[in-house]
Each structure stands twice: as C-alpha cells, then as structure tokens.
C-alpha cells in the first residue's frame, strides 16, 4: 500500500532516458547474501553471528522464526551472482531498458536448509521457536566481545557487524517467495549457484577472514 521508492526511481529513469543515447537495466534480487560491514540487509551475516553466539553459549541452532516461514519456499541472491549480472547488464545490448529477476536460481525451505547450516557450524539443530532477534540478540554484545578476545577475531563493532531486524523480517515471512529468472536466461545471463554451497563457502570465508571463530 505505501509508496515504493524503487518504482519511483524506475519511473524517473524512464522519463530521463527517452530520446537519450544511454540505457539502463533494472535488476531485482531477493535477499542479497555477501560480506559487508554496516549493511542493514545482510541475511548471511545474521545467520553467521547468531550461530556463532549460540554455539559459544552451548545452545543448539534454533530457527528463530515462525513455522510458516520454516516450511515456506524461499530464495536468495549471492552478491557474486548479482555482481556478475550487473556486469552482464552493462555490456549486453539485450539487457538495455529491461527488468530482470536475479537470484541464485534455486529454491529451498528452511526446514531442510537449517539442519545443514547447523552441520556447517558443528552444532545440533533445535525445533523452531519464534523469538525476535532484535530482542534476544541486542544484549549479546558482551558475549561477542568476549569471543573476539578469546579467538583473536577482527575487532569490528557488534552493531556494525549484523542487523537483527533483517533476520526478523525474513524468518517471519510465512509465504512462498519464488521469482522466475527465465527472462534473464533468455536474454543471455545464465549464471547460477547452489545456495547450500553459497552458505558453506561464505562461512568458510568468514573464518578465513578472522570474522568467525575457527
């Protein structure tokens, strides 16, 4: 119901583009997953820090959202996929003045993915219980600071490392979230990525960067 500035931005681009020699492409990803600091919309950092703190406290990895979200179909977009799609859109004339959904290309349910993520952290998995991360994790900064000292992690401020409201929104979205990427494939963009591999490689990279404990 409220205005959406993405659509206003697109309308402005179309008005300015008429009669001009330049073109634009609108790319529409789902939850973007990658490494960044101070980004309020980063699902993978939410999962990584939540899992690391839970493990430090001796807790199993419990899905913190609703059962509806746990069982719904979901999709994400790796930052690498989005970057390569942006590169393609800027060089392929078939992308000019078009709109494309950009995702990893697969879909999953958290009820299947969550136990696999738990194994990536060598943790037990627990039955879902809705609990707002914005409430339960905001007071865990002392725990995290202790982990930084204990494991010699990079001294990044807790509030710059993760934004819990992002996780709350996604883990409480109790509906199937599916976007077709057929249009992009027909136009020449074919990159895809297995989301389970994306999570696994991302967590490995965070450990190598000394963001997560070994």
PyMOL commands that set and color helices and strands:
alter all, ss='L'
color gray80, all
select helices_A, chain A and resi 5-17+43-56+67-71+79-89+93-95+110-120+133-136+141-151+158-161+164-171+182-187+195-208
alter helices_A, ss='H'
color red, helices_A
select strands_A, chain A and resi 26-29+31-33+61-62+73-74+76-78+99-102+108-109+125-126
alter strands_A, ss='S'
color yellow, strands_A
deselect
rebuild
show_as cartoon
